[in-house]
């Protein structure tokens, strides 16, 4: 199976963390690689770059939810660990889009899908998702689409 540049950079970062004896970073990178490997084995595929990004994006979302729950439960020690993991995972994500760039993509998706009401929100989200995956928080995108369509 051919390695993709993103997967290779994650593997290289793991080796660097091992050499530096940076245990928290190494642990997070190993979690990332384990999740990618699990999907590859389960589905018997070589993950394409965009799918790797969506897996990493999902890992970030899970950790954000954990941070919120830990913060609500006044467990800042655990929230800090999750926040540190988010920072490590985000290093491998594409650069985040600005609000103006997100708005442009949403407007283009509305135009492309011919959406005119809230009933067309699914079409707009499906059209915008490939351009925004891993580069924008989809909850914010969803709010923007709702605002545009209402």
Residue frames as a rotation matrix with the C-alpha (Angstrom) as fourth column:
UNK 1
0.575 0.818 0.000 0.00
0.818 -0.575 0.000 0.00
0.000 0.000 -1.000 0.00
UNK 2
-0.244 -0.654 0.716 1.30
0.633 -0.667 -0.393 3.40
0.735 0.358 0.576 -0.97
UNK 3
-0.174 0.129 -0.976 1.67
0.889 -0.407 -0.212 5.96
-0.425 -0.904 -0.044 1.78
UNK 4
0.583 0.415 0.698 0.20
0.643 -0.762 -0.084 9.38
0.497 0.498 -0.711 1.26
UNK 5
-0.284 -0.775 0.565 2.20
0.211 -0.625 -0.752 12.50
0.935 -0.094 0.341 2.12
UNK 6
0.198 0.425 0.883 -0.01
-0.750 -0.515 0.416 13.27
0.631 -0.745 0.217 5.14
UNK 7
0.983 0.168 -0.081 0.27
-0.089 0.807 0.584 9.77
0.163 -0.566 0.808 6.54
UNK 8
0.328 -0.938 -0.114 4.01
0.699 0.322 -0.639 9.81
0.636 0.130 0.761 5.92
UNK 9
-0.248 -0.411 0.877 4.37
-0.222 -0.857 -0.464 13.14
0.943 -0.310 0.122 7.75
UNK 10
0.646 0.514 0.565 2.47
-0.687 0.068 0.724 11.69
0.334 -0.855 0.397 10.73
UNK 11
0.886 -0.376 -0.272 4.80
0.411 0.908 0.084 8.67
0.216 -0.186 0.959 10.74
UNK 12
-0.038 -0.940 0.340 7.84
0.492 -0.314 -0.812 10.95
0.870 0.137 0.474 10.54
UNK 13
0.046 0.129 0.991 6.49
-0.635 -0.761 0.129 13.04
0.771 -0.635 0.047 13.42
UNK 14
0.956 0.289 0.038 6.13
-0.225 0.648 0.728 9.85
0.186 -0.704 0.685 15.46
UNK 15
0.478 -0.855 -0.203 9.78
0.748 0.517 -0.416 9.01
0.460 0.047 0.887 14.88
UNK 16
-0.236 -0.540 0.808 10.80
0.045 -0.837 -0.546 12.56
0.971 -0.093 0.222 15.83
UNK 17
0.449 0.491 0.746 8.73
-0.721 -0.295 0.627 12.38
0.529 -0.819 0.222 19.03
UNK 18
0.938 -0.167 -0.304 10.35
0.274 0.892 0.359 9.05
0.211 -0.420 0.883 19.88
UNK 19
0.054 -0.991 0.126 13.83
0.700 -0.053 -0.712 10.52
0.712 0.127 0.691 19.43
UNK 20
-0.340 -0.131 0.931 12.89
-0.289 -0.928 -0.236 13.57
0.895 -0.349 0.278 21.52
UNK 21
-0.750 0.133 -0.648 11.31
0.572 0.621 -0.535 11.35
0.331 -0.772 -0.542 24.19
UNK 22
-0.793 0.584 0.173 8.21
-0.605 -0.790 -0.104 13.56
0.075 -0.187 0.979 24.05
UNK 23
-0.934 0.342 0.105 5.74
0.300 0.909 -0.290 11.07
-0.195 -0.240 -0.951 25.56
UNK 24
-0.157 0.948 -0.276 2.51
0.080 -0.266 -0.961 13.13
-0.984 -0.173 -0.034 25.39
UNK 25
0.013 0.092 -0.996 3.09
-0.895 -0.444 -0.052 14.01
-0.447 0.891 0.076 21.72
UNK 26
-0.849 -0.405 -0.340 4.13
-0.513 0.786 0.345 10.45
0.128 0.467 -0.875 20.90
UNK 27
-0.732 0.631 0.256 1.02
0.287 0.627 -0.724 9.08
-0.618 -0.457 -0.640 22.56
UNK 28
0.150 0.819 -0.553 -1.27
-0.295 -0.497 -0.816 11.34
-0.944 0.286 0.168 20.52
UNK 29
-0.180 -0.284 -0.942 0.49
-0.976 -0.065 0.206 10.54
-0.119 0.957 -0.266 17.25
UNK 30
-0.986 -0.166 0.031 0.25
-0.164 0.985 0.048 6.82
-0.039 0.042 -0.998 17.99
UNK 31
-0.325 0.942 0.090 -3.49
0.189 0.158 -0.969 7.25
-0.927 -0.298 -0.229 18.60
UNK 32
0.200 0.360 -0.911 -3.81
-0.747 -0.545 -0.380 8.94
-0.634 0.757 0.160 15.20
UNK 33
-0.527 -0.501 -0.687 -1.88
-0.834 0.458 0.306 6.21
0.161 0.734 -0.659 13.39
UNK 34
-0.917 0.228 0.327 -3.78
0.065 0.895 -0.441 3.46
-0.393 -0.384 -0.835 15.22
UNK 35
0.014 0.985 -0.174 -7.12
-0.097 -0.172 -0.980 4.93
-0.995 0.030 0.093 14.15
UNK 36
0.132 -0.034 -0.991 -5.98
-0.958 -0.261 -0.119 5.23
-0.254 0.965 -0.067 10.53
UNK 37
-0.816 -0.511 -0.269 -4.64
-0.559 0.817 0.145 1.66
0.146 0.269 -0.952 10.58
UNK 38
-0.643 0.648 0.408 -7.86
0.065 0.577 -0.814 0.37
-0.763 -0.497 -0.413 12.16
UNK 39
0.336 0.798 -0.501 -9.93
-0.478 -0.314 -0.820 1.85
-0.811 0.515 0.276 9.35
UNK 40
-0.127 -0.470 -0.873 -7.55
-0.990 0.113 0.083 0.54
0.059 0.875 -0.480 6.68
UNK 41
-0.963 -0.254 0.091 -7.69
-0.265 0.956 -0.129 -2.99
-0.055 -0.149 -0.987 8.13
UNK 42
-0.397 0.890 0.225 -11.45
0.038 0.261 -0.965 -2.99
-0.917 -0.374 -0.138 8.75
UNK 43
0.560 0.684 -0.467 -12.30
-0.365 -0.302 -0.881 -1.70
-0.743 0.664 0.081 5.28
UNK 44
0.182 -0.610 0.771 -9.33
0.640 0.669 0.378 -3.32
-0.746 0.425 0.512 3.49
UNK 45
0.814 0.071 0.576 -8.41
0.506 -0.574 -0.644 -0.06
0.286 0.816 -0.503 1.76
UNK 46
-0.451 -0.877 -0.165 -5.56
0.892 -0.436 -0.119 2.41
0.032 -0.201 0.979 1.56
UNK 47
0.346 0.697 -0.628 -7.02
0.733 -0.619 -0.283 5.63
-0.586 -0.362 -0.725 2.96
UNK 48
0.128 -0.250 0.960 -6.98
0.788 -0.562 -0.251 8.55
0.602 0.788 0.125 0.52
UNK 49
-0.802 -0.588 0.106 -5.75
0.438 -0.699 -0.566 11.94
0.407 -0.407 0.818 1.72
UNK 50
-0.434 0.695 0.573 -9.23
-0.519 -0.713 0.471 13.46
0.736 -0.093 0.670 2.10
UNK 51
0.560 0.624 -0.546 -10.42
0.056 0.628 0.776 10.52
0.827 -0.465 0.317 4.21
UNK 52
-0.228 -0.718 -0.658 -7.35
0.855 0.176 -0.489 10.84
0.467 -0.674 0.573 6.47
UNK 53
-0.870 -0.069 0.488 -8.26
-0.061 -0.967 -0.246 14.49
0.489 -0.244 0.837 7.00
UNK 54
0.077 0.976 0.201 -11.86
-0.534 -0.131 0.835 13.60
0.842 -0.172 0.511 7.86
UNK 55
0.416 -0.007 -0.909 -10.66
0.575 0.777 0.256 10.97
0.705 -0.629 0.327 10.38
UNK 56
-0.636 -0.720 -0.278 -8.36
0.699 -0.385 -0.603 13.52
0.327 -0.578 0.748 12.03
UNK 57
-0.628 0.500 0.596 -11.19
-0.383 -0.866 0.323 16.08
0.677 -0.025 0.736 12.01
UNK 58
0.446 0.816 -0.366 -13.44
-0.102 0.453 0.886 13.58
0.889 -0.358 0.285 13.78
UNK 59
0.023 -0.529 -0.849 -10.72
0.874 0.422 -0.239 12.97
0.485 -0.736 0.472 16.41
UNK 60
-0.893 -0.333 0.303 -10.52
0.195 -0.893 -0.405 16.73
0.406 -0.303 0.862 17.03
UNK 61
-0.148 0.929 0.339 -14.31
-0.513 -0.365 0.777 16.95
0.846 -0.059 0.531 17.44
UNK 62
0.470 0.298 -0.831 -14.27
0.414 0.757 0.505 14.08
0.780 -0.581 0.233 19.95
UNK 63
-0.399 -0.728 -0.557 -11.59
0.867 -0.101 -0.488 15.82
0.299 -0.678 0.672 21.98
UNK 64
-0.783 0.193 0.591 -13.42
-0.193 -0.979 0.065 19.15
0.592 -0.064 0.804 21.90
UNK 65
0.323 0.941 -0.101 -16.50
-0.268 0.193 0.944 17.41
0.908 -0.277 0.315 23.30
UNK 66
0.299 -0.299 -0.906 -14.33
0.785 0.617 0.055 15.83
0.542 -0.728 0.419 26.00
UNK 67
-0.784 -0.608 0.126 -12.78
0.458 -0.703 -0.543 19.19
0.419 -0.368 0.830 26.88
UNK 68
-0.354 0.738 0.574 -16.26
-0.499 -0.668 0.551 20.68
0.791 -0.092 0.605 27.31
UNK 69
0.600 0.622 -0.504 -17.40
0.041 0.605 0.795 17.80
0.799 -0.498 0.337 29.51
UNK 70
-0.025 -0.703 -0.711 -14.24
0.901 0.292 -0.320 17.86
0.433 -0.649 0.626 31.61
UNK 71
-0.835 -0.255 0.487 -14.48
0.111 -0.946 -0.305 21.64
0.538 -0.200 0.818 32.00
UNK 72
0.064 0.947 0.314 -18.14
-0.507 -0.240 0.828 21.37
0.860 -0.212 0.465 33.04
UNK 73
0.753 0.187 -0.631 -17.10
0.311 0.744 0.592 18.68
0.580 -0.642 0.502 35.54
UNK 74
0.791 -0.488 0.369 -14.29
-0.608 -0.696 0.382 20.91
0.071 -0.526 -0.847 36.83
UNK 75
0.638 -0.644 0.422 -11.60
0.405 0.747 0.527 18.41
-0.655 -0.165 0.737 35.79
UNK 76
0.816 -0.324 -0.478 -9.14
-0.526 -0.760 -0.383 20.87
-0.239 0.564 -0.791 34.29
UNK 77
-0.175 -0.914 0.367 -6.30
-0.549 0.400 0.734 18.33
-0.817 -0.073 -0.571 34.48
UNK 78
-0.196 0.188 0.962 -8.10
0.572 0.819 -0.044 16.07
-0.797 0.541 -0.269 32.01
UNK 79
0.849 0.528 -0.034 -9.30
0.313 -0.553 -0.772 19.01
-0.426 0.644 -0.635 29.91
UNK 80
0.434 -0.774 -0.461 -5.69
-0.709 -0.609 0.356 20.18
-0.556 0.173 -0.813 29.53
UNK 81
-0.447 -0.568 0.691 -4.60
-0.044 0.786 0.617 16.74
-0.894 0.245 -0.376 28.31
UNK 82
0.230 0.633 0.739 -7.36
0.782 0.332 -0.528 16.71
-0.579 0.700 -0.419 25.69
UNK 83
0.900 0.077 -0.430 -6.48
-0.108 -0.915 -0.390 20.28
-0.423 0.397 -0.815 24.63
UNK 84
-0.056 -0.992 -0.116 -2.85
-0.634 -0.054 0.771 19.27
-0.771 0.117 -0.626 24.16
UNK 85
-0.386 -0.013 0.922 -3.98
0.464 0.861 0.207 16.35
-0.797 0.508 -0.326 21.98
UNK 86
0.717 0.683 0.140 -6.09
0.504 -0.369 -0.781 18.73
-0.481 0.631 -0.609 19.87
UNK 87
0.582 -0.565 -0.585 -3.02
-0.576 -0.794 0.194 20.91
-0.574 0.224 -0.787 19.27
UNK 88
-0.467 -0.790 0.397 -0.96
-0.277 0.557 0.783 17.93
-0.840 0.256 -0.479 18.10
UNK 89
-0.092 0.508 0.856 -3.69
0.741 0.609 -0.281 16.66
-0.665 0.609 -0.433 15.74
UNK 90
0.819 0.483 -0.310 -4.28
0.206 -0.751 -0.627 20.15
-0.536 0.449 -0.715 14.31
UNK 91
-0.029 -0.914 -0.405 -0.63
-0.449 -0.350 0.822 20.32
-0.893 0.206 -0.400 13.21
UNK 92
-0.788 -0.302 0.536 -1.49
0.219 0.676 0.703 17.77
-0.575 0.672 -0.467 10.50
UNK 93
0.243 0.943 0.227 -4.69
0.735 -0.027 -0.678 19.43
-0.633 0.332 -0.700 9.33
UNK 94
-0.187 -0.245 0.951 -4.82
0.864 -0.501 0.041 21.80
0.466 0.830 0.306 6.36
UNK 95
-0.976 -0.209 -0.056 -4.77
0.213 -0.881 -0.423 25.51
0.039 -0.425 0.904 7.15
UNK 96
-0.241 0.933 -0.267 -8.07
0.761 0.011 -0.649 26.78
-0.603 -0.359 -0.713 8.52
UNK 97
-0.318 0.246 0.915 -10.19
0.771 -0.495 0.401 29.00
0.552 0.833 -0.032 6.31
UNK 98
-0.995 0.048 -0.088 -11.12
0.005 -0.850 -0.526 32.55
-0.100 -0.524 0.846 7.28
UNK 99
-0.296 0.954 -0.043 -14.76
0.292 0.048 -0.955 33.49
-0.909 -0.296 -0.293 7.83
UNK 100
0.074 0.283 -0.956 -14.81
-0.735 -0.633 -0.244 35.32
-0.674 0.721 0.161 4.50
UNK 101
-0.730 -0.400 -0.554 -13.48
-0.673 0.559 0.485 32.26
0.116 0.727 -0.677 2.65
UNK 102
-0.851 0.486 0.199 -16.07
0.353 0.809 -0.470 30.05
-0.389 -0.329 -0.860 4.33
UNK 103
-0.014 0.878 -0.479 -18.83
-0.062 -0.479 -0.876 32.50
-0.998 0.017 0.061 3.40
UNK 104
-0.225 -0.135 -0.965 -17.64
-0.926 -0.277 0.254 32.51
-0.302 0.951 -0.063 -0.23
UNK 105
-0.965 -0.161 -0.209 -17.71
-0.218 0.933 0.287 28.69
0.148 0.322 -0.935 -0.38
UNK 106
-0.565 0.825 0.036 -21.18
0.441 0.338 -0.832 28.59
-0.698 -0.454 -0.554 1.22
UNK 107
0.062 0.585 -0.808 -22.50
-0.477 -0.694 -0.539 31.20
-0.877 0.419 0.236 -1.23
UNK 108
-0.528 -0.333 -0.781 -21.04
-0.849 0.230 0.476 29.23
0.021 0.915 -0.404 -4.13
UNK 109
-0.981 0.183 0.070 -22.62
0.171 0.973 -0.153 26.02
-0.096 -0.138 -0.986 -2.81
UNK 110
-0.220 0.948 -0.230 -26.00
0.162 -0.197 -0.967 27.75
-0.962 -0.249 -0.110 -2.54
UNK 111
0.020 0.161 -0.987 -25.67
-0.846 -0.524 -0.102 28.98
-0.533 0.836 0.126 -6.12
UNK 112
-0.769 -0.437 -0.466 -24.47
-0.626 0.661 0.413 25.60
0.128 0.610 -0.782 -7.45
UNK 113
-0.903 0.424 0.066 -27.25
0.378 0.858 -0.349 23.64
-0.205 -0.290 -0.935 -5.74
UNK 114
-0.598 0.704 0.384 -29.97
0.043 -0.450 0.892 26.13
0.800 0.550 0.239 -6.64
UNK 115
-0.487 0.386 -0.784 -31.06
0.867 0.324 -0.379 26.24
0.108 -0.864 -0.492 -3.00
UNK 116
-0.445 0.404 0.799 -33.83
0.013 -0.889 0.457 28.64
0.895 0.213 0.391 -2.10
UNK 117
0.489 0.658 0.573 -35.18
-0.627 -0.192 0.755 27.49
0.607 -0.728 0.318 1.28
UNK 118
-0.063 -0.487 0.871 -34.27
-0.964 0.255 0.072 25.60
-0.257 -0.836 -0.486 4.44
UNK 119
0.781 0.412 0.469 -35.47
-0.290 0.905 -0.312 22.40
-0.553 0.107 0.826 2.77
UNK 120
0.864 -0.491 -0.114 -32.41
-0.001 0.224 -0.975 22.61
0.504 0.842 0.193 0.51
UNK 121
0.602 -0.658 0.452 -29.93
-0.786 -0.391 0.478 22.80
-0.138 -0.644 -0.753 3.41
UNK 122
0.521 -0.377 0.766 -28.77
0.045 0.908 0.416 19.19
-0.852 -0.183 0.490 2.89
UNK 123
0.777 -0.207 0.595 -27.93
0.625 0.139 -0.768 19.90
0.077 0.968 0.237 -0.74
UNK 124
0.757 -0.487 0.435 -25.92
-0.373 -0.870 -0.324 22.97
0.536 0.083 -0.840 0.22
UNK 125
0.520 -0.568 0.638 -24.03
-0.695 0.154 0.703 21.16
-0.497 -0.809 -0.315 2.99
UNK 126
0.585 -0.282 0.760 -23.22
0.408 0.913 0.025 18.23
-0.701 0.295 0.649 0.69
UNK 127
0.800 -0.271 0.536 -21.96
0.446 -0.328 -0.833 20.64
0.401 0.905 -0.142 -1.95
UNK 128
0.647 -0.529 0.550 -19.82
-0.591 -0.803 -0.078 22.63
0.482 -0.275 -0.832 0.49
UNK 129
0.889 -0.217 0.403 -18.46
-0.234 0.542 0.808 19.73
-0.393 -0.812 0.431 2.58
UNK 130
0.657 -0.695 0.290 -15.67
0.753 0.599 -0.270 18.60
0.014 0.396 0.918 0.19
UNK 131
0.260 -0.551 0.793 -14.27
0.295 -0.737 -0.608 22.14
0.919 0.392 -0.029 0.06
UNK 132
0.354 0.008 0.935 -14.46
-0.685 -0.679 0.265 22.66
0.637 -0.734 -0.235 3.81
UNK 133
0.912 0.081 -0.401 -13.57
0.145 0.852 0.503 19.26
0.382 -0.517 0.766 5.31
UNK 134
0.345 -0.802 -0.488 -10.87
0.938 0.307 0.158 19.67
0.023 -0.512 0.859 7.90
UNK 135
-0.621 -0.613 0.489 -10.54
0.647 -0.753 -0.121 23.37
0.443 0.241 0.864 7.18
UNK 136
-0.561 0.516 0.647 -13.64
-0.566 -0.810 0.155 24.71
0.604 -0.279 0.747 8.93
UNK 137
-0.892 0.373 0.256 -15.88
-0.054 0.474 -0.879 23.75
-0.449 -0.798 -0.403 11.85
UNK 138
-0.798 0.590 0.126 -18.93
0.338 0.264 0.903 22.27
0.499 0.763 -0.410 10.16
UNK 139
-0.103 0.768 -0.632 -21.19
0.968 -0.070 -0.242 23.49
-0.230 -0.637 -0.736 13.00
UNK 140
-0.344 -0.101 -0.934 -20.26
0.085 -0.993 0.076 27.07
-0.935 -0.053 0.350 12.11
UNK 141
-0.990 -0.016 -0.140 -20.81
-0.139 -0.054 0.989 26.31
-0.023 0.998 0.051 8.42
UNK 142
-0.521 0.849 -0.087 -24.23
0.806 0.523 0.276 24.87
0.279 0.074 -0.957 9.24
UNK 143
-0.017 0.486 -0.874 -25.19
0.690 -0.627 -0.362 28.04
-0.724 -0.609 -0.324 11.11
UNK 144
-0.640 -0.312 -0.702 -24.02
-0.227 -0.796 0.561 30.17
-0.734 0.519 0.439 8.18
UNK 145
-0.938 0.341 0.062 -26.05
0.202 0.393 0.897 28.09
0.281 0.854 -0.438 5.71
UNK 146
-0.202 0.904 -0.378 -29.16
0.976 0.154 -0.152 28.40
-0.079 -0.400 -0.913 7.91
UNK 147
-0.153 0.067 -0.986 -28.66
0.294 -0.949 -0.111 32.16
-0.943 -0.307 0.125 8.09
UNK 148
-0.874 -0.269 -0.403 -28.27
-0.283 -0.393 0.875 32.42
-0.394 0.879 0.267 4.31
UNK 149
-0.842 0.538 -0.030 -31.31
0.331 0.559 0.760 30.26
0.426 0.630 -0.649 3.53
UNK 150
-0.214 0.825 -0.523 -33.74
0.956 0.067 -0.287 31.78
-0.202 -0.561 -0.803 6.02
